[in-house]
Amino acid sequence: MTMADRHGGIEEVGLRDLEGHQPLHEQPEKQQEQQETQEGLLEEQQEQEKGAAISDDADSGSEAEAARHGFAYSREQLVNLSSNANVDDLQRMGGVKGLCAGLAVDPEVGIIGDDAEDLKRRAEAYGANTYPKKPLPPFLWFVWKASQDTILIILMICTALSLFFGMIAEGAHEGWHEGVAIAVALVIVIMVTALTDYRQALQFQGLDAEKEDIQLKVIRGGRSQTASIFDLLVGDVVPLAIGDQVPGDGVVLSGHSLTIDESYMTGESDPMHKDVYRPFLMSGCKVVDGYGTMLITAVGTNTEWGRIMATVNMEDDSVTPLQARISRLAKAVGKVGVTVAVCVLIILMTRYFMYNHSGQGFMDVIKELVDEIAVAVSIIVVAIPEGLPLAVTLTLAYSMRKMMNDKALVRNMAACETMGSATAICSDKTGTLTLNQMTVVREWHAGVLHQPDAIDSFHAASPLLQVILEGVAQNSTGTVFIPRNGGEAEVSASPTETAIIQWALSLGMDYNGLRHASDIISVEAFNSTKKRAGVAVRRTTGDVVVHWKGAAEMVLANCESWMDAQGNTVAFTPDKLESVQAAIATMAASSLRCIALASSPVPLATVPDDTESWQFPDTSLTLLAIVGIKDPCRPGVPEAVARCQKAGVKVRMVTGDNVLTAKAIALECGILTPNGVVIEGKDFRVLPLDRMMEIIPTIDVMARSSPTDKHLLVSMLQRMGEVVAVTGDGTNDAPALYEADIGLSMGLSGTEVAKESSDIIILDDNFASIVRVVRWGRSVFASIQKYIQFQLTVNICALSLNFITALTDGAVPLTTVQLLWVNLIMNTLGALALATEPPTADLLEQPPVGRTAPLITNVMWRNIFTQAAFQLTVLMVLNYAGISLLGIGSVDNPTEVKNTIIFNTFVFCQLFNEINARRPNKLNVFERLHKSPIFIAVLCFSVAFQSIIVEVLQSFAHTTSLSWQQWLLCIGIGAISLPLAILAKFIPVSETPLFDCFKRLRLRPRHRKSSHNFTTVQELQASAISAAAAATNSRAAASSAAAPAGGAGDGKNGGSAGAAAADAAAAEGGPDARSGALGPEGKAPAAPSAAAGPVTPSL
């Protein structure tokens, strides 16, 4: 898997076979020749290995099975080879070449028979790269779980008693109605709850599968292809680079400075160097340095990692900060509800015994008491806002699923809500703000800056050109596939390398031929600090030469001369050096990335015998050429940046490119403001602490920055109270991604290490996708607030109505069945309707949601009290004067008709108020209602079922049939909620929290307060990086365990019990051991969600 380039540098350098320094790909003729002779090699190898086994317990049946599929080695033999990691066993198989022949693999071309039948045979012979997971519990398990609620169990007991005593007191013909009605209502509540939970579990299971589906590079049929980790097979040839994860057990085919972190599997803290003497690789381990290719010999549960993962339960029971806040709110509201229910029960029982007629029998008394207990318990059911946690989970699940459509994969649920509070975004340039489709449009060579149309200014026989082409071919990890039919060459490399290779191909480069013409003896991989990569090669003449490429000014600083067209080396004069620097500035000012190519011969006397770890010369170089690479700004990025700025989110560009290029792109994207500051990383990192904090608010662009500079900027922004989102793609970005409030890794160009350290993966590397993530983050908080407003209105009205009527009448107008139906509307259906509302564009026209923003704002309290007062007033009038006002005194059962009208009116008030809750502070509550099909469906179902309860299920629900005039009255009273809500929104409210008691429900800052006082940037930087790195390492194994053979984990919240506990502690406001100390004040609260002062409705 090749790494994408970033920050103006080139990550990777050439690739060779450790046994013969052969290239990964051959010329088409050699590929054809290898394919023609491969059959003979396979037959020969099968004959040599016939009847042999790597271990004594490998039986002949498994060998015969392998032979039946056309392979020389059985699954058991390969598993033993990987488990024992014995080089002698590998040598008895003929070494790596013999192993490849036995698996019908060409080390340089990959699987030869790259067709569906061949791949099917491999899967049958050696298994798939998956491991058994704990299956989703059946639906009946969710039904059982939903029925275990304590309150529902009490209701079940009351139902059984009501049924028993009812049939005794009223007879079998009539006495079963009430008990069965409550039982049916309970079954409906349990089934709807179970169905909702089951659907959520299915959704999260699908999201987990998306997280685990890592895309990696494999070599098949000579082509570099992208494949899912689930499709990896034994025999696949897989490129490895820094930050990659070993996808299966296997052996090294080729590589340079390939170093693997095996601590997850062996506990060995020191990284292990891999070569032909130590060729075995274990799945789940990380590449920490170098690059190479490997042959897969075991996948899935045949690997040690797969066997471990098959026995590990990866369920994550941690809660997000918002879930913790909602839980505390639900408990507070529930306590009030229980208190009211107990009071109602006491009042009902007291009045009953005070006015009880002596003529009633014992059974009648018992049945009445059971019914009163059932009513009280039903009040508790309604009062306890169990729909609040459901609404949070539904909102998060819905948002995460929809964000996938917007090219954002959420790995950490808490990031959904945190993104709504983001006040700063530190974005990479390449691939995020730009298209990452690079082409060479200008170049400098032989002392002259050439125009784009003068690319043929090289003479084909120019000695300079030959040296340049040699450097491009050898100092590269890219591959070039030439189709046999002579079609266009296929280049597989990072975008920057692809641009350079295509430029060189246009100059007549024979890429594969040049890679055969000399041998690589040492490599220095790309370094994000030096921003260059180098390679030392030995030519056929025996001469040794080094080739370097990288950021133009970095390479130029190490050059003492330049090469003219005739291949002569000319020493730099001050004027000539100035002209080269001017050429770089000219290209950079045109938004071009400038990459320099340089070389230098090496005296043979200075070349050591062991060149693998040789630090070859990187100074006194000769400049060959400078190419200017165009990477256009992504369409829509300027608009997306403008939306962020309008939403109160400051966008900063943090890039490795030079100042001029960064400034040009920032201007084009709209990031650089008239008063904005452009600063280089080397200048930023040495600023005094007070000066740094003074200048940070004005910084728009940080150029030539390293991952350490990015981490320092993030830490300082957090210290200043900002909620920071950071993008990153490289392994070195992991500390900054982890330290940030929201880490955003790149799905296309990011390494697996970066993805594991992030909260959200931007699948298309597009900045516009980040803006959509911000909108979804704000939508999560907004949806929860809508539901809270709706639920509290119902709670206040229902509790007040039952309490007052119980106190004055000794009876309540709403029966147990009716209360259970109200509970269903309010909890499950209401949560489903409001939690699935799509985000609106105006969310990005508001300031970020502050960390300390209360769950219940003054706007919400205004709306709640207005609607509750209206509903309670109307219902009390109907209760006490309804019979006379409605003229129903002459009917047979006026009290039952009155109570039915009260119940019907109450329900319709809630349904219309549910529409009001869609837009808490906007006049047009019907805005985009047609875009919410679930909301419409819930409303229609609620109205339909309410009609059935009133008109059909009369015996069960204690209702009676209503006339059409009475139906219109109920609907009309409910509809008054709509104009009343509009009028209420003109009542100004202050932003000062109405109830200070709700302050404890606010979100605590994620980072703990530190006991350290930092006085210098260096102290702050060292402490923060150390803590972030330690936290990243402590959970790396568990977070990677969410994928087969070590897939992406669950970010900051996933995998590790320690991380989960830390998140829970943060949610409850406790200390969080993950973060480094950021100063005595920790993370200061963000700005309020809106400016103080009156709030008026918007259209």
N, C-alpha and C positions, 0 to 999 in steps of 0.2 A: 504494500500500500504506500504509494508515494505521498509525501507530505506537501501540502500547498505552501507556496512561498508567502512570506509576509514581511511587512515593514521594509521593503526595499532590498531584501537579501535573497540569496539562493540557498535553500536548505540542504540539498543533497548533491553528492558527487558520485563518480562512476561505480560500477558493479562488476566484480569478476569472480570466477570460480576459484575456490581456494585450492583446488587440486591441480589446476592447469591454467589459471588466469584466463579462462575463456569467457566471452561475453554471454549475456542472457539470450540474445537472439542472433541467429545466423542470417546470411544472405539467403534469398529464396531458393537458390540452387542447392545450398547445403541443407536447408530444411527439407527439401524434397528427397535428397540423398539419404538423410537420416531416417525419414519416414519409410523409405523403401527398404532399408537395411534393418529397421527396428524389429521386424518379424523374426529375422534370423537370430538377432541377439536374444529375443525373448525365448525362442525355442532352445537355444544353447543354455541359457540360464536355467530354464525349467529342467533340462536334462541334468545339469550339474547339481541342482538342489533337490532332485526327486527323492522323496523319502526322508529328507533331512528335516530337522526341527531345531528351533532355537533353544527350546527348553525341553526337558525330558517328558513333560506331561502334554506336549502337543501331539494329539492323536492323528492317525492316518485318515480318519474320516474328515476332519477339518481340512486337511491338505487336499483330499479328493474334491471337497466342496469348492476350495479355491481354484483348483485346476479346472473344474467344471465351468467356472466363470472366466477362465482364461488367464489366471494369475498364478504366480509361482509360490506365493506365501499365503498362509491361512491367517485368519483374523487373530487366532491365539498367538501365532508366531510374532506378528507385528505388535500385539499388546505386550507380550513379554519383552520384546526388543525395547519398547519405550519404557516399560516399568523398570527393567534391569539397568538400562542406560549403559550397557557394556560395549565398549568399542570392539572388543574381540568378537562378540557376536556379530557385529556389523561387518567386520572383516571376513568372517566365515561365509557371509552372504555375498561376498564380492565387493564390499565397500558400498559407498553411495551409488556408484554406477551400476553395480549388480542389483542393488535394491530397486533402483529406477527401472532396470530392464525387467525385473520380476513383476513389477507393477504396471508394465506397459506405459512407461513415462519417459519422455526425453527431458533431461534436466534443464534444457534451454528452451524447449518448445512447450513443455507442459504435457498434459494429457493429449495423446496423439489422436485417439478416436473420439474427438469432441462431438459426439452425437448422442441423441437421447438414449439409444440402446446401450452404448458403452457406459454412460453415466448410471443407467438403471442397474447394470451388472455390478458396478462398484458399490452402489447402495445396498444391493442384495448380499454381496460378499462381505462387506465391512461395516455396514450400518450407516445411519444418518447422524448428522451433527446435532442431535437433540438429546435431551434427557427427560425422563418421566417427571412430570410435575404433579403436585397435589391437585386432583381434579376439583372443579367447582362443585360444591355441595348441591344435591338435588333440590328441586323446588320445595319439596315437603320439609326439608331441613329449615328453610327460611320461614315456612309456615309455623313450624314448632318454635323457632326462635322468637317470632312475633308474638306468639301466644304466651311467652314466659314473662311478659310484663306484669309486675306485681298488681297494678291497678286493674288490669284486665282479668287477672286471676280472681281478685275479689269480686268483680262483676260476674264472673262465671259462677262463683259460689252463690251470689245473690240471685242469679238467674235460676239456678237449680232449686233454691229455696222458694222462690216466687212461683215456679212451676208446680212444686209439690204442694205448697199451702194453697195456691190458687185453685188447683183441682179439687182439693178437699173442701175449701170454703164455697166455691162457686159451681162445683161439679165438673165432671170430665168434659162436658160439652162446651162450656164457656171458660173454665178456669185456666186453660192452657195458653190462651191468646197472649197474655202479657209476657209470660216466661219465654215462649217461643219467639215472640217479637224481639225481645232483648237478645236472645241467642242468635237469631238471624243477623241482627245488627252487629253483634260481636264478630260473627263469622265474616261479615263483609269487611269490617275494620281490619281484622287479622289478615284476610286474603289480599286486600289492597296494599297493606303494609308489606306483606311478604312479596307480592309481585313487584312493588317498587324497589325493595331491597335486592331482589333477584336481578332485576334489570340493571341496577347500579353495579352489581357484582360482575355481570356480563360486560358492561362498559369498561370497567377497570381492568378486567381480564384482557380485553382487546387492546387497551392502552398499554398494558404491560408487555403484550406481544410486540407492539410497535417499538417500545423502548429496546427490546432485546434483539430486534432485527437489524443487526449491524451490517452495513455494506462494506465489503472489502474487495481488494484486487486479487485476481487469480490469473495465472497464465495458462491458457488452454488453446491448443492448436496454433501456438506462436503469437497469439494476440493477448494483450492485457485486457481483461474483462472485469466488469463490476458484478459481483454476485453477493447474495445474501449469505450470512454466516450459516444459516440453516441448510444451504445448498452445498456447503463444503464437503468434499469427498476425499477418501484416501487416494493418494496419487496426485492431488492438486499441488501445483507449485505456487507458493504465495510469497510475494515481495513483502519485506518488513522494513520499516523505517522508524525513526525516533518517535516515541509516543504511541506506537501501535501495540496491539495486544496479540499475543500468540494465539491463533484461533483453534489450534489442535496440537496434539503431540506430533513430533516429527524430528527431522534431522536437517542440519544446515547444508545447503547446496553451495552457496557462495555468500560472500560478504566481506565487509571491511569494518574493523573496529566494532563488530557487532557485540553489544553488551546487554545482558538481560538481567532484570530484577526478578529473582526467583524467591524472594522472601515470603510471598503469599503461600508458596507450596512447601518450601524447605525450612523456612525460618531463618535462613542465612541472610544477614543484613547486607553483606557486600555484594554488589552486582557481579555477575559471572560473565567473563569473556568467552565467546563461542567461536570455534573454528573446527578444522577437520580432526583435531585431537579431542575436542570436547563438543561434539556435533549435536547432542540431544537437546531438544527444546520441549518444554512442558506447556500445555495450554493454560491460559489464564495469566501467564507472566507478561511483563511489560518490557518493551525495548527502550532502554534508557540512553543508548548511544549507538552510533553507526547505522548500518543498513545491510541488507542481504536478501537472500531468498531461502525458502525452506520447502522441504517435501513433507507433505502430510502423511503420517503413517497410522494414526488412530484418531477417531472422532467420537463425539458423544460420550456415552457411558463407558466406552472402551478406554477413555483417558482417565487419569487419576482425578483431574478436576471434575469431569463429568460424573464420576462415581460419588465424589463428595457432594456435588450439587443435587444429585438424585435423592440424597438423604437429608438435605437441609430444608427447613421450612422458612421460606423467604417472605412470609406475611409481615406486613408492616402495620402495627397497631398505633403508631404515633399519630398525634393530632396536630393540625395546623394552628397557628396563633388565633385565627378567626374562629375556628371550631372551639377552642378553649374559651374565648370570650362569649360565644353563643351559649356554651354549656353553663357558664356562670349566670348569664342572663336568664336562661330557662329555669335554673334552680331558684333564682330570686322570684320570678313570676310564679313558679310552682308553689313556693311557700305561701304566697298570698292566696293562691287558689285553694290550697289545703285548709288554710285558716278559715276562709269563707265557707267552704264545704262543711267543716266541723261545726261552725256557727249555725248554718242552715239546718244541719241534722239535729243539733240540740234544740233549736227553736221549734222544729216540726214535731219532735218527740214530746217536748214540754207542752206545746199547745194540744197535741193529741190526747195526752193523758189528762190535761186540765178539762177538756171538753168531751172526753170519751163517755159515750152512753153505756150504761150498765147492761143494756140488752145485747151488746155484741159478744159473740162467742170468743173462745180462746184462739181458735184458728184464724178468725177475722183479725184479731189484734196482732197475731204473729205475722200474718200476711201484710198488714198495713205497715208494721215496723220494717219488714224486709223491703217493701217498696220504697220507704223513706230512706233506708240505707242505700238502696240502689240509686236513688236520685242524688244523694250526697256524693256517692262514688262517681256518678256520671259527671257531676260538677267538677270533681277533681280531674276526670279525664279531659274535660274541655279546658280546664284552667291550666293544666300542665302543658306547656308549649312544646310537646314532643316533636312538632313539625319544624321547630327551629333547627335542630341538628340535621333533620332530613333536608331542609331547604339548603343548608350549607353544602351538604354532600351532593345534592342534586345540582346545585349551581356549579360546584367545582367539576363534577363529572361532565356536565353539559359543556362547560367552558373548555375543558381540556379536549373534549372530542371535537368541538368546533374549531379550536385553535389548530388542531391537526390539519384541518382544511385550509387554514391560513398559514400553513408551512411552519408551524411551531409545535415541537414535541415537548410536552411538560414532563420533566423527570421528578420534580419536587412540587407537590400540591401547594405548599405554602407560597410558592413563587407566584401562583395565580393571583393571590390577594395582595402580596407585597408589591407586585408590579403596578398596582393602582396607586401606590404611594410614591412611586419613583419621581425624583426631582432632578436627576442628572443621568445622562447616558454617555458613557465613554465608549466611542465606537472606533473599530478599526477602519481603515480606508479600503484596502484591497479586497475586492469581492463583496464587501458589505455596502460601501457607498459607491463602488464602481462595479462594472460588469464582470470583471475577472476574465475578460476575453482580450488577451494581449496580443499585439502585433508590433514588430519593429518598424518604425516609420522614419527614423533618422539615425544616422550613425557617423561617428568620427573615426577616421583612420588615416594613416600616413600624414598626419599634421593638418588635415582639412576636415571641416564639418560639412557633410554632404546632405543635399536635399533629398526628400523622399523619392523623387523620380530618378535619382542618380545611384540606385542600389547596384547597378551593373558597372560602377566605376572601378571595381576590382578587375584586374587582368587575370584570366584563368590560370596562368602560369606564375602568378606573382608569389614570390617566396613568403611575403607577409600573409597572403591569403591561406597558404598551406599551413602556416603555424596557427592562424586563427581557427581554421577548421579542425586541426588536431586538438586544440584546446576545447572547442565546443563539444566534440565527440567524446573525448576522454573524461572531461570534468563535468559529467552529467550522470544522472540516474535514470534518465528517460530511455524509452525504447522506441524503435522505429520498425514498423512492419511494412514490408513491400509486398503487396498482393501479387500473386503469380501472373495475373492477367495484365500486369503493368499499370494498374490504376494508381490513384494518388496515395502517397505514403501516409500511413496512420501513425501519428506521434502520440505516445502515452507518457506524459510527464506533468510536472506542475505547470501552471499557466505561464510563469515567467520562462521556465526552461523550454516550454513548447514554442513560445514566441522566438527564442534565440535559435532553437533547432530548425524551425521552419525558415528563418532568415538564412541560416547556413545552408539548408537544403536548396534554397533558391540560388545560392552561389555555387552549386554543384557539389556539395559535400556528399561523399559516400560514407554515411554514418557507420554502418556495420563494418565496412572495410577498414575504416580508420581505427575502429575499436580493436580490430585484429592486428593492426600494424605495429602496435607496441603494447607492453605490459604495464599495468598499474602496480606499483610497488608500495605505495603508501597513500593514504587519504586523510584529509582533514575535513570533516563534515561541516556543514553550515553552522556558524556560531552567531547567535542573535546579538551578541555584544560586538564582535568584530565585523559582523554582517558580510562575511565572505566565505567561500569554500575553495579548497585547493586539492590538487592531486599531483603526485610525482609519478612519472612514467619512464620506463626504460625502452628506448627505441631499438630497432633491430641492429643498429650500428654499435650498440652498447652504451651510447650516450644517455644521460639522465637529464630530464628537463621537468620543471614544475610549471603547472598552469593554475592560475588563480582567476576567479571571477567574483564579483560582488558589487556592493554599493560604490558608485563611481568615485566619490571623494575619498572613501576609505581605501580603495585600492590605489588610487592616484597618490595618496600620501606615502605609499611604500614604493613608488616608482622613481628610479633615477634616470631613466632614459625612455625613448620611444622608438618604434621601428618604422622605417620608411618602406615604400612599396617594393624596393629591391631586397628587403630583408636586412638592411644595415641598421645597426643600433646607433642611435643619436642621443647624446647626453642632453638632458633638459637644461635650457637656459631660463633665466627668470621670465623673459618675454614669452617664451614658448609655453612655459608652465602656466602663465597667466592666460594665454590664448586657449589652452585646454580647459582651464577653470571657467572661462567665459563661455566656451561651447557647452559645458555642463549646465551652466546657469541658463543659457538660452533654451536648451531642451527642457530643463526643469520648469522654467516659467511657462512653457507650453503644456504643462500637465504631464510631461513624459517622465517615466522612471528611467533613471540612467544607470546602466550596468556596464562596468569596465571589465575588459579581458586583458590579462597580463601574463607574462611568462618569464622564465629565467633558466639558463643552463646551470647545472650543478656539477662542480668538480667531482670526478669519480672518487677521489681520495677522501672526500667528506661523506660518502654514502656508506652507511654501516651495513654489515651483513644481515642483521635483523632489521628490516625496514618497516615492519608492521606498526610499531609505535614510534617511528622516526619523526621527529619534529623538523620537517624539511623547511628550507628558507622561505620566508614571506616578506623579505625586504630586498632592496637593490633589484627591483623588478624592472622589466621592460614593458611599457604600455603598448598593447597591440591595437585595441579598438575600444570605442565606447558606443553602445547602442542606446537609442532612445525608444522606450516601449510605451505605446499608447494603451491606456486602460480607461475607456470612456466611463463617464458618470452614469450610473443606472438611471433609466427613465423613471420619473416619479419620486426620486430621492429629494430634490429640492422642495417639492410639495409636502413630502412626509416630514422633512426637517421643520418646515414652516408650521405644520400642525403640532409638532412637539413643542416648539417655542410658544405657540399660542396656548397650549395646554399647561404651560408653566414648567415644562421639562427642558432643561438646558442640554443641548447636544454639543459634545466636545469630540474632536477628532484626535485620536492617539495613534500615531503611525510611525513606522520605521523609516519612511521616505524622508528625503531631505526637505529643508524648509521651503524652498521655492516650489517644489512639486506639491507638497502638502498645502501650501497657501493657495495655489492655483485651483486645486480640487475643492478646497474648503469654500472658496469664493463661488465656484460653480455650483456647489451643493447648498449654498446659503448658510453654511455654518459660521463662517467668519463674518462678524459684525463690524461696523465702522470703528467701534472702540475696543474691539477684541484684541487679545494678545496672542502672538505666535511665539512659542518658546521651544528650544531644543531640550531634549532629555538631560544632556550633560550640564546645561545651565540650571535646569529646574532642581536637580537633585542636590546641588551644592548651596542652594539658598538657605539663609537663616530661617528658623522656624517661624518667627513673627513675620518676616517678609514673605515667606511662602504662603502663609494664611491670608496675607493682604492681597497677593496677586492672583490666587487661585480663582476667585469669582470672575476675573476678567479673562482667564485663559480660554480661548476657543480652539486652539490647535497646539498639540505637542508633537513636534517632529523629531526624527532620529531618536525615538524613545525605545528603551529596552523594556522587557517584561517587569523588571524591578522598578523602573520609573512609573509604569502603569500601576503597579501595586501601591507605590508610594502615593500617587495621586488619589487612588481610591480611598486609602486610609485617611488621608487628609480631608477629603470631601466628607467622609463619614464623621470625622471628628468635628466638622463644622455643621453637623446636623442634617446633611443631605442623605437621601435614600438613593443609592447608586446602583445603576445597572451597567454592566461591563460586558463587552464582547471580547472573545478570545478564540484562537484556533490552535495555538501551539502548546506543547508540553510545559514550557516555561510560563505560560499564562495561567496555569492551574492555581497558584496561590492567589492571584488577583481575582480569578473567577470564584474561588471559594470564599474569599474575604468579602466580596461584594454582596450587597443585599440581594441582587439578582444576577447570577452568572449566566451569560448567554453565549453558548459555544456555537461554532459554525458546523452545520451538518455536512457540507460538501468538502470543505478544506480543513476541518478540525481533526485533531488527533483524538484517539480514544481516551487518553489521559485528560485532555481538555474537556471532553464531553462528560466524563465521570465527575469532574469537579464543578460542572455547571448545573443550573436549575432547569434551564430551558434550552433546547437545541433548535436553532434556526435552520430549518431544513434546506432552504434555498439561499442562505447567506445574504439575504436581502434586507437592507435597512427598513424598507417599507413594512416588512413582516414584523419588525420590532415595534413599530408604531401600532400595528394591530394588536400586538401583545399588551401594550400599555392600555389600549381601549378595553380589551377583555378583562384586564386586571381591575380597572375601575368598574366594569360591569358587574363583577363578582360582588363587590361591596355594595353597589347600588341595588342589586337584586335582593340581597339579604335585608337591606333597609326597607325595601318595598314590602317584603313579607312581614317584617317586624311591625310595620305600621298597620298592616291588615290584621295581623294576629292580635295585637294588643287592643285594637278597637273591638274585636269580637269578645275578647276576654273581659274587658272592662264592662261592656254592655251586658253580657250573659251573667257575670257574677253579680253585678249590681241588681239586675232584674230579679234573679232568683233570691238574693238576700232580702231585698225590700219586700217582695211578695210573701216570702216565708215569714217575715217579721210581722206583716200586717194581716195577711189572710190565713196563715197557717198552711198554705199550699203553694206550689210553684206551677206556673203555666206551661213550662216545658218538661215533658216526660223524659224518662230514661232513653227510650228509643230516639226521640227527637234530639236529645243532647248528643247522642252518639252520631247521628247524622250530621249535626252541626260540627262535631269534632272531625268527621271525615272531610267535610267541605273545607274546614279551616286548616287542618294539618296536612293531610296527604294531597288532596286536590289543589288546595291553595298554594302549597309549596311547589307542586308540579307546574302550575300555571305561571307563577311569578318567577320561579327559578330558571325557567327556560326562555325568558324574554331575551331576544337578541340585543346586543349593545347598540346604542344610538350614536350618531355622529356628534351630538352635543356634549358627550362625555369628554371629548377632547377640547371643548371650549371652556372647561372648568379647571380650576387649580387642582393639583394632586390631593388625594385624600391624606390628610396628615396622620402621622403615627398615633397621635393622641386624640384624633377625632372621635367623638363619642358615637356609639352605635345608634343611639336615638338622639337625633338633632332637635333643635327647637322647632324647626319646620315640621318635623314628624309629630312632635307633641301637639303642636297647633292643630294639625289635621286629625290626630287621634281624639283629642278632647272635643273638637267640633262635631265629628261624626258620632262619637259615643253619646254626647249630650243630646244630639238630635234623636238618635235611635231610642235612647232610654226614655226621653220625654214622650215620644209617640207611643211606645209600647206601654208605658205606665198609664197614659190616657186611655188606651184601648183596654187595659186590664181593669181599670176602675170605673170607666164610663162607657166602655165599648158596647155593652148591651143596649143602653138607651140611645147612644149616638148612632149606632148602626141599625136600630129598629128591629132587633132580633129577639125581643122579649117574648114574642108570641110563638116562637118556634118551639119544637118539642124539647130540644136540648140546647138552650141559649149559651150555657157556660162552655159546652164542648165546641160550639161554633166560634165563640169568642176566643177560646184558647187556640183553635186552629188558625184563626185570622192572625193572632199574635205570632204564632209559630211561622206562618207563611210570610208575614211581613218581615219578621226578624231575618229569615233566610234571604229574602230578596234585598234587604238592606245590605247584607254582607256581600251578595253577588255584585251589586252596583258599586259598593265600596271597594271591591276587588279591582274594578275598572279604575277607580280613582287612584288606587295604590300604584298603578303603572307609571304615573307621572306625578310624584309628590309635590313638585313645585312648578308645574307647567299647567297652563289653562286647558290646553287641548289634550285631554286624557285618551282620546281615540287615535292619537298619532301613531301611525304604523301598526295599527291593530291587525290589519290584514297580513302583516309579516309575522304574526305570532299564531300559527295554526294550533299549537298545543293549548294556548290560552283560550282560543275560541272553542276548541273541542271540550275543554273542561267546563266552560260556561254552559254550553249546550247540554252536556251530560247532567250538570247540576240542575238546570231548569227542568229537564225531562224527568229526572228521578224525583225531584220535588213534587212534580205533578202526580207521579205514581203514588208517592207516599200519602198525599192528601186525598186523592180521588180513588185509589185502588186499595191500598194497604191500610184501610181505616181501622180495622179491628186490631191490627198489630201496632200502629203508631198512635192510637188514641186520637185520631182526627176524624173529621166529618166532611162530607162533600160541600163545596162552596159554589155559590152562583157565579155567573160570569162577571156580575157587577162587583162582587166581593173579590174576585181574582184581580180585576182591574184596580181596585182600591189597594190591595197588597202590593201590586207591581208599581202603582203610581207613587205610593209612599216610599218604596225603595228607591225609585228613580229620582226622588227629591235629593238624594245624596249627591247626585251629579252637579246640579247648579249650586247646592250648598258648598260643595268643595271648591267651586270656582270663587265664590264670594269669600270663603275663608282664606284663600291664597292672597287676598289683598290686605290681610291683617299683617302688619310688619312685626317681625320678631327679631330679637337680639341674638348674636352669635354666642353670647355667654351662656354656658350650659345651664339649663333650667334646674336640674337636680344634681347637686354636687355628689350625691351618693352614687351616681352612675359613673363617676370618674374611675372607680376601681375596676370597671369593666373595660377600660381602655387597653389598647395594645402596648405592652412594654417594649422598649427598644431591645433589639435582638442581642446586642453586645453588652456584656456585663461592664459595670464600672470598674475601672482599674485602680489598684492601690499604688500605681507607679506614676510619678511625675516626670514626663519627658521634657527635656530642655533643648534637645537637638534633634534634627531630622534623622541623623544616623541612629540614635537610640530608638526612635519611633519605628524607623524602617526595619532595623534588625529584629526588634521584638515582634512586630507584626508579621514579618515574613516567616520567622521561626515558628510562631504559633500556628500560622496558616498551613505551613508545610507539615508540621507535626499532626495537625488535625486531618489534613488530606491523607497522609500516610496511614494514620491509625484506622481509617475506615475504607481504604482503597480496596482491600480484599473483599469485604462484604458488599460494597457498592458495585463491584464488578461482577458479583455473583448472580445478578439478575439476568444474565444472558448465558446461553449455552456456551460452554468453554470460555466463560468469563465475559459476559456482555455488559452493557451499560447498567449501572446501578440506579439508585434512587437519589442521587445527589446528596445534598446535605442532610436529608432526612432519612435516607434509605439504608437498609442493610445492617448497619451497626446498631447494636442495642445502646451503645454509649451515645451515638449521635441522636438516636430517637429520644433517649432520656434528656439529652441537652435541649432538643426541640420542645419537649414537653415542659421542661423547666422554663424555657423562654416564653412559652405560651402562657404559663401561669405567673409570669413576672419574676421568676427566679433567676439565678445566675446561669450563664451559658458558658460552658468550659471550652467551647470551640474557638472562641475569638481571641486574638491577641489584644493586649492592652492598648487602648487608643487615647490614653490621657485621663486625667482625673474626672472629667465630665462624661466619659463614655461617649455615647451617641446622643447628642442633644435632640429634643423633639423637633420634628419638621414644622414648617410653617402651618398655621391653621388652614383648614380646607377652603376657607373663604375669608375675605376681609371682614373685620368687625363692622357691625352696623345693621340696619334693617335689610331684610331679604324680601324682595318683591318677585312675583311670578313672572316667568318669561313665556313668550309665545312660541 
